[in-house]
Amino acid sequence: MRLPLPLLLLVSIVHSPLSQAQSIEGLDKLSNPLVKSAVKAMSDNDRESWMKLFSPKAVISDEGKERDFIQWSDSEIFGRLRAYIVLGKSRGYFKRIDKEDNQGFSVYGFFHTDRWGEFNTYMHFKVENNQIVRLDVGQIK
């Protein structure tokens, strides 16, 4: 028996690994509670918690190119764009934290993304009034 396409897509989304939290080796290395919460929300695929940590006017820079923060988060971290949901792709998270720097506002580690593969990554967080106002991300070469 073949399932109708809408039901098949719903079943694949519900049983998709996109909804599963990922453990992060070295998460305990992070000393800044706000940064640690952001990295954990990313790992847990918890979009709501992630968004609450950021200013409504947050800026993202990916490899030096500024992008729309919400669109970037949805496409690169949470796999929420329609094409990615259907294909089951574009989930992103740290697999391992190697170190922190800059008083806990910079994180370096091994990053996994269904879309781009795995590579060493940095994330630099800028915080004002206990909210993240800027996030700079890129590959460590």
C-alpha positions as CSV (number, residue, x, y, z in Angstrom):
1,M,0.0,0.0,0.0
2,R,1.4,3.4,-0.9
3,L,0.8,6.4,1.3
4,P,-0.3,9.7,-0.2
5,L,2.5,12.1,-0.5
6,P,1.3,14.6,2.2
7,L,1.0,11.8,4.7
8,L,4.4,10.3,3.7
9,L,6.0,13.8,4.2
10,L,4.4,14.1,7.6
11,V,5.6,10.7,8.7
12,S,9.1,11.4,7.5
13,I,9.2,14.8,9.4
14,V,7.9,13.3,12.6
15,H,10.4,10.5,12.5
16,S,13.2,12.7,11.1
17,P,16.5,13.1,13.0
18,L,15.9,16.9,12.7
19,S,13.8,16.7,15.9
20,Q,16.5,14.9,17.9
21,A,18.9,16.6,20.3
22,Q,22.6,16.0,19.7
23,S,25.1,15.6,22.5
24,I,28.1,18.0,22.3
25,E,31.5,16.8,23.4
26,G,33.1,19.6,25.5
27,L,30.0,21.6,26.2
28,D,31.2,21.9,29.8
29,K,34.2,24.0,28.5
30,L,31.9,26.9,27.9
31,S,31.9,29.4,30.7
32,N,29.5,32.1,29.4
33,P,26.0,31.0,30.4
34,L,24.3,32.9,27.5
35,V,26.7,31.4,24.9
36,K,26.4,28.0,26.4
37,S,22.6,28.3,26.2
38,A,22.8,29.2,22.5
39,V,25.1,26.3,21.7
40,K,22.8,23.9,23.6
41,A,19.6,25.2,22.0
42,M,21.3,24.7,18.6
43,S,22.2,21.2,19.6
44,D,18.8,20.4,21.0
45,N,17.2,21.7,17.8
46,D,15.3,24.1,20.0
47,R,14.5,27.0,17.8
48,E,12.2,28.8,20.3
49,S,15.0,28.9,23.0
50,W,17.6,29.9,20.4
51,M,15.4,32.9,19.2
52,K,14.7,34.1,22.7
53,L,18.5,34.5,23.3
54,F,18.9,36.9,20.5
55,S,17.9,40.5,20.1
56,P,15.0,41.1,17.6
57,K,17.6,43.1,15.6
58,A,20.3,40.5,15.8
59,V,22.8,40.4,12.9
60,I,24.5,37.3,11.5
61,S,27.7,37.3,9.5
62,D,28.5,34.0,7.8
63,E,32.0,33.8,6.3
64,G,32.0,37.7,6.3
65,K,28.7,38.1,4.5
66,E,25.8,39.6,6.5
67,R,22.6,37.6,6.2
68,D,19.1,37.8,7.6
69,F,19.3,36.3,11.1
70,I,16.0,34.5,11.1
71,Q,16.4,33.1,7.6
72,W,20.0,32.0,8.3
73,S,18.9,30.3,11.5
74,D,16.1,28.5,9.8
75,S,18.1,27.4,6.8
76,E,21.5,26.6,8.4
77,I,20.6,25.4,11.9
78,F,17.0,24.3,12.2
79,G,16.2,23.0,8.7
80,R,12.9,24.8,8.6
81,L,12.9,26.0,5.0
82,R,10.3,24.0,3.0
83,A,12.8,22.4,0.6
84,Y,15.0,21.3,3.4
85,I,12.1,19.8,5.4
86,V,11.0,17.7,2.4
87,L,14.6,16.6,1.8
88,G,15.3,16.2,5.5
89,K,18.4,18.4,5.3
90,S,20.1,21.4,6.7
91,R,20.4,20.7,10.4
92,G,23.4,22.3,11.9
93,Y,25.1,21.9,15.3
94,F,28.5,21.5,17.1
95,K,29.6,17.9,17.5
96,R,32.6,19.0,19.6
97,I,33.7,22.1,21.4
98,D,37.5,22.5,21.3
99,K,37.9,25.7,23.1
100,E,36.5,29.1,24.0
101,D,38.2,32.5,23.9
102,N,37.4,36.2,24.3
103,Q,36.0,35.8,27.9
104,G,33.7,33.0,26.7
105,F,32.2,34.9,23.7
106,S,34.1,33.0,21.1
107,V,33.6,29.2,20.5
108,Y,35.7,27.0,18.4
109,G,34.9,23.4,17.5
110,F,33.8,20.7,15.0
111,F,30.5,21.5,13.4
112,H,28.1,19.3,11.5
113,T,25.7,20.4,8.9
114,D,23.6,18.2,6.7
115,R,23.9,20.7,3.9
116,W,27.6,21.5,3.9
117,G,29.3,18.6,5.7
118,E,31.6,18.7,8.7
119,F,34.4,21.2,9.4
120,N,36.1,23.2,12.1
121,T,34.1,26.3,12.9
122,Y,34.2,29.5,15.0
123,M,31.3,31.4,16.4
124,H,31.8,34.9,17.9
125,F,28.9,36.2,19.9
126,K,28.4,39.9,20.7
127,V,26.2,40.5,23.7
128,E,24.4,43.6,24.9
129,N,21.9,43.9,27.7
130,N,22.0,40.1,28.2
131,Q,20.9,39.4,24.6
132,I,23.0,38.3,21.6
133,V,23.1,41.2,19.1
134,R,25.6,39.8,16.7
135,L,26.9,36.4,15.7
136,D,29.9,35.9,13.4
137,V,30.4,32.4,12.1
138,G,32.8,30.8,9.7
139,Q,35.0,27.9,8.9
140,I,38.4,27.6,10.4
141,K,40.9,27.0,7.6
